[in-house]
Amino acid sequence: MTPTLIALAAMLLLIALEVPIAVALLLTGVIGFLGVVGWDPTLFMVGESAFSTVNSYTLTVVPLFILMGNLINEADISRELYRATYRFVGHLRGGLAIATVLACAAFAAICGSSLATSAAMTRVAYPEMKRYGYSDALSTGSIASAGTLGIMIPPSVALMIYGIMTQTDIGMLFIAGVLPGLLGALLYVGAVLFYTWRHPQSAPPGERSTWRERWEALRGVSSVAVLFGLVIGGLYGGWFTPTEAAGVGAAGAFAIVAVRGKLSRAMLAKVLRETAITSGSLFIILIGALVLSKYITVSGFSPWLSGAFQGLDLTSMQFLLIVCAMYIVLGCFLESMSMLLLTLPIVFPLVVSYGIDPVWFGILIVTLIEVALITPPVGMNVYMLASQIPSVPLNVVFRGTSTFVVADVIRLGILLAVPSIALWLPSIT
């Protein structure tokens, strides 16, 4: 197993040298394959992996849901979602931060990306919190942290990639992500309440809205609620496959943009270009991860590693705790999607050998990725937010996310202790 360990170490070195993750994955897999089976099988394997990836009907779910999120982002839905949640809770101490959490959860239901959710809410929520005298730590911390819900509440790009790489039903993963996502939002609201209890001056209450204003605000987001209900309800009811649900979601988002008068040739070209770039980047990384996964399989590394763990006589819970600790440490140094793609080829065969439910494990992994998005030194959501608000120092944003990281750790503990939170909805479909 020494050659495989050397190959994996070389891959990590390439990443440390800032070689693109797709190149690092592909080089490691190709060179490793060459050493095991030679040129002809290696070339065939690489060509077959690339062709089957871009020619897969199942994988069309990725660009379609990304297109849906990009269209919704252009329709300025985030502003209306924030307005609707603010109308109900803005008068509370910390109400604007709570409104941000709830709006992020709602926007995540039609977006699927943590970075996009945080970016949209930064433009909408931060100026309002600044206007009411909220501290920068709470303002930025709540936006960066609540934005992570974008990869848990379906549709989620991270869950899609996990399902593709592990051959786990994407529809089941989406349904399983609903309750953990809502639990995350609830714990984030608790984090805001705790923060404002400790620092009352950091979050003065806003204005109380009338019930008429509240119902008008809800009417403004009704189309989004209908779209989410159609996509997820269709999946849950068995009316759509994940790919069909993605197509319905993209078509519905296009209709919302058109009805709102936001549709233009320039906007459509921009959305299609961004969708193509994001999808292409994900596909290239996915091809590299699949090549690496096949090398790990043919090298015999997975059975060896599985045997090594079995020899330790660990229970499945002890194994999961080790995996959680590993992901938390890796999250301090690796970008979240890279971490997922790098580790799954190695970790998932062990998950299977321990008899752990792959749907539940997928939810745990995405929860750990959410933690990685807001922890130093490589918290992508924090860096994205800081780039949009250069007046706020990076350390202030990280300080603001610390309370929410604690909420994430509590959520992880709850999910480990009560797997049915993730598995109940899939079990009754």
C-alpha positions, 0 to 999 in steps of 0.5 A: 500500500506504500505506492498508494500512500505516496500518491495521496501524499503527492496529491496533497502536496500539489494542492498545497502548491496551489495546483488546481484541484481537478489537475491534482486529482487527475494527475494522481489517478492517472499516474497511479493507474499507469503504475498498476495496469499500464498505458492502454487501460489507463487511457481507456479508463480516463476517456471512459470516465470523462465521456460517461460523466458529461454524457450522463442523463443523471448528471443533468441535475447539476446544471439544471439546479444551478441554472434555477439558482442563478435565475432566482438570484437575478429575480431579486428574490433574496430582497423580498424574502428578507423583507417578509421575514423582517416583517414578522421578527424585525421588532425583536432584539436581534430580529434583523439577524433572525430575519437573515437566518430565516431568509437564508433558509428560504433562499437556500430552498431555491438556490443550492449554493452556500456562497450564492446564498451568503452573497445575496443576503450580504447585499440585502441584510447587511445595510439594514443591520448597519442602519439599525446599529447592529455590531459588525460581528453579529451582522456578518457572522449571521450572514456568513453562517446562515448562508451555509444552509444553502448546501443542506436545504434542498436542492443542494449542490453538495448533496448532488455531488455526494449522491453522484460519487457514492451512487446514493439516490439524490432524491432521498438525499434531498428529502433527508436534508429538509429536517436537518436544514430546518434544525440548523436554522432553528439552532442559528436563531438560538445562537442569535438569541444567545449572542444578543442576551450576552451583548444586548447593545449589539442588536437593538430592535427594529420597527414593529410591522402591522399584520397588513404589511406582513401579509403583503410581504408574504404575498410577494414571496408566494411564487417562490414558495410554490416553486419550492413546494412543486420541486420538493413535493414532486420529489417526495410524492414520487411525481418527478425524478431528481432530473425532472424536478431540476427541469421543472425548477429551472422552468419555474425560475425562468417563469418567475423572472419573466413575470417579474420583468427581469428577463432580458437578453443580457441577463439571460446570457449572463445566467447561462454563462455563469451556469456553464462555467460553474457546471463545467468546473464541477464536472472537471473536478468530478472527472478527476475524483472519479479517476482517483476513486478508480485508482484507489479501487484497483490498487487494493487500498480500500480493502486494506484500509477497511481491514486496518480499521476492522482490526482496531475493533471500533464500533460504527459510532467510534468510527464516525467520531473519528471521521467527524474529527478528521473532517473538522481538521481538514476543513481548516485547510481545504476548501469545502467541495475539494474536501468532499471530493478528495475524501469520499473515494477513501472514506465511503468504502469504510462507511459501507463496510461498517454498515452505516446508512449512506443517506445519513452519512451524506447529511453528516458530511454536509453538516461538517462541510457547513462548519468548514465554510465558516471556520478559519483559516479557509472559511470560504463564506467568510472570505466571500463576505469580507470581499463584499464588505472590505470595511469589516476586518476578517477577524471580526467576521470569524469572531461573529461566526464563533457562536454559530459554529457552536450551534453547528457542533450541537446540531452534529451531536444531535444528528449523531445521537438521533439518526431518524432526524435525517432518515424519517422523511425518506423512510415514509416516501 
